[in-house]
Amino acid sequence: MHLQTLIAFALVFLHSDGQWSKPLYSDPGGRWTLGLLAGQVAIITLAAWGASRRAVRVLAAGPQRLEAAQRFHHRAMTVLKLLVTGAFALDMLVTPWPDRVYGLGFSAPLKILADLLVLMPFAAGVTAVWWFAYPVDRAMRDRLGTSLESNAVRPVWSRSHFLNFNLRHHVLVIAVPITLILYVSNLTEGYAEAIRRRLFGWPYAPDVLLGAVALMIFAAAPLLLRRIWLTRPLEAGALRRRLETLCERIGMRCREILVWNSDGMMINAAVMGLSPRVRYVLLSDGLLETMDERQIEAVFGHEAGHIRLHHIEFFLMFAFVTMLAVSGAMEALYRCGLSSTWVEVSGGAMAVVVWGMGFGWVSRRFERQADLFGVRCVTPDAQTCRVPCSVHPSVPLADDPPASPGREVANHPHGVCATAAHWFASALDRVAVLNGIPHEERSWRHSSIGSRIRFLMSLANDPNRAAGFDRLIGRIKTTLWVSSVAGAALATYYYVAADPVLLKPYR
């Protein structure tokens, strides 16, 4: 729900000062609009209820139907999330709902209350989806309970705990920092003239101030998120020493290694923070309770890979390049004589397409690179490796068959240890099983668990393919670097040499 929450706030950001497209109908009394909003929530609620009942029925058909139920539930949740987001976009683009709320006359310091009120239909839809997702989640966890080998198995959480967890981890993690930015945006908009006077009449002063504050909020966000996600430091012991040793070995610094409290219900890990001073690595309590130390180290290595391979920085470059590309296209459409409404709709559509296709494609490649980094973090020495391997020299055993071709490429510079790949694959498999994720279910930012496992095994068997993948990642990063630098130079030149139509509202 992170992306959907981000889209909802983006729609609120863009709806200001009459620059948004006008509603398709007027509703002086507001009754039709309120009825439409109530009808949307009712439709979402009925759809969520129906999907929940069907998933539970499939699950009740027997243990052999578990994966089918998981697959249906995950796809139904995807459709429901799209339905919630689409309904809210309809509210913002077509109905007078936001105009009626903002027409109540909130002052700049209090306008954030109007923003949150405008978001209520989205919040109601999200709550309805999770309310009816709970019976499916509970039934699946009851069925999967026998798979847990830990002595720390806990009772399945209640509906209130389920809602609280999803609110914190899927909405508030995005909503809190963006609400702070939105509040500052309201202030810079409401006091724009005063800000310009204080900064020598510079027309872009409010926007520069907003951008500076937004960057500070983004940089400090991990300090907020560790509170929202209810975390605690990983206690001292053998596991912590092992992970700290790994950090020293790969050259990654972080402020703290945190345990992510989920009442044992989540098997996951995450990393957040660009600067080591505000960087945290999170391991969920469920992960710590259900995996051995080697699997935990492999998952930790994957998260560390996102930092050491600078994925966050390259994602920011992608966002910057996308902004320049969409802005350039909108500028061209303005100069072709299109109305502001069509330009805004076209720009939004282009942004959705670029992010939906381009960002997802890049993200899935970066996830696989982080998988590969995790494998290399748990690569053993030659004596421990007992699988035909392109990293270690052959270690013949008494009952070994004759050397296979795979043994002849030992110490290949791009080789992947087959033993380490098996260890990492076992951790991925456990994440899928214990989280109730179908092995072949993919998402926008992640390939399916099954395809990721097969990919790692193929790299272990073919170091030349690993070399090709490394070259692909290098081309992606080089393209983002060159596009960012060239785009910034072209944008600066165009601003100085031309008269950008997009900036005329500020002049």
HELIX and SHEET records of a PDB file:
HELIX    1   1 HIS A    2  LEU A   14  1                                  13    
HELIX    2   2 ARG A   31  ALA A   60  1                                  30    
HELIX    3   3 PRO A   63  ARG A   65  5                                   3    
HELIX    4   4 LEU A   66  VAL A   94  1                                  29    
HELIX    5   5 TRP A   97  TYR A  102  1                                   6    
HELIX    6   6 ALA A  108  LEU A  110  5                                   3    
HELIX    7   7 LYS A  111  VAL A  118  1                                   8    
HELIX    8   8 MET A  120  LEU A  144  1                                  25    
HELIX    9   9 GLY A  145  SER A  147  5                                   3    
HELIX   10  10 ARG A  159  ASN A  166  1                                   8    
HELIX   11  11 LEU A  167  LEU A  172  3                                   6    
HELIX   12  12 VAL A  173  GLY A  190  1                                  18    
HELIX   13  13 ALA A  192  ARG A  198  1                                   7    
HELIX   14  14 ALA A  205  ILE A  228  1                                  24    
HELIX   15  15 ALA A  238  ILE A  250  1                                  13    
HELIX   16  16 PRO A  276  VAL A  278  5                                   3    
HELIX   17  17 ASP A  285  THR A  290  1                                   6    
HELIX   18  18 GLU A  293  ARG A  308  1                                  16    
HELIX   19  19 HIS A  311  ARG A  335  1                                  25    
HELIX   20  20 SER A  340  VAL A  353  1                                  14    
HELIX   21  21 VAL A  354  PHE A  359  3                                   6    
HELIX   22  22 GLY A  360  CYS A  377  1                                  18    
HELIX   23  23 PRO A  405  VAL A  409  5                                   5    
HELIX   24  24 ALA A  418  ASN A  435  1                                  18    
HELIX   25  25 ILE A  449  ASN A  461  1                                  13    
HELIX   26  26 PRO A  463  ALA A  497  1                                  35    
HELIX   27  27 VAL A  501  TYR A  506  5                                   6    
SHEET    1   A 4 THR A 231  PRO A 233  0                                        
SHEET    2   A 4 GLU A 256  TRP A 260 -1                                        
SHEET    3   A 4 TYR A 280  SER A 284  1                                        
SHEET    4   A 4 ALA A 269  MET A 272 -1                                        
END                                                                             
